[in-house]
Amino acid sequence: TQLLEQSPQFLSIQEGENLTVYCNSSSVFSSLQWYRQEPGEGPVLLVTVVTGGEVKKLKRLTFQFGDARKDSSLHITAAQPGDTGLYLCAGSTLYNFNKFYFGSGTKLNVKP
Amino acid sequence: DAGVIQSPRHEVTEMGQEVTLRCKPISGHDYLFWYRQTMMRGLELLIYFNNNVPIDDSGMPEDRFSAKMPNASFSTLKIQPSEPRDSAVYFCASSQGLKGTQYFGPGTRLLVL
């Protein structure tokens, strides 16, 4: 069982559509990060959220940290083929803030 | 900066053989992490070092796995003997500070036959 559950596992959409992916846990996290990983490469950090209820925007990407710091979402507006990749959430819990846990990821495919 | 460098990029070996994966972190980073990624288990932290000293190796699967960091610019992850279930992509990452941004290398894709 993963500490961080991501949904959906797979998502295939057309260019221009909006989408939201989710990262959920029963544990409280001191901080949570989102990464994007392209085939054959390592994950690249997109954003870090640390405050419950925090919302961060990165161009067409909007990240939200739940009020209780147990969940997070990533919303992409007007998806483009360049957004294709594996989206991973990762976080450190309050009781073990020195250890980082990764979710299993959402594989996104944006078709032109 | 060249980023985190890993070698080899691909490794195919037979069960029972010793495998050594190598990592050169970004210069100036004081933390180095080894991860393993599989379809079944996702990305798992194996071990991390601070200033060349292993801090947490609780993610190392078993005694067949060992990691060293002899100096600030080099680390190895060794599997001896290797088994088919060790097949995965192994990533090295480095950061400045434990909470600093982790920069991942391109990974080593290991296949144990």
Interface residues (C-beta under 8 A of the other chain):
Chain A: Q2 S31 G40 E41 G42 P43 V44 L45 T48 L88 A90 N98 K99 F100 Y101 F102 G103 S104 G105
Chain B: V4 F33 Y35 G42 L43 E44 L45 I55 D56 S58 F91 A93 L98 K99 T101 Q102 F104 G105 P106 G107
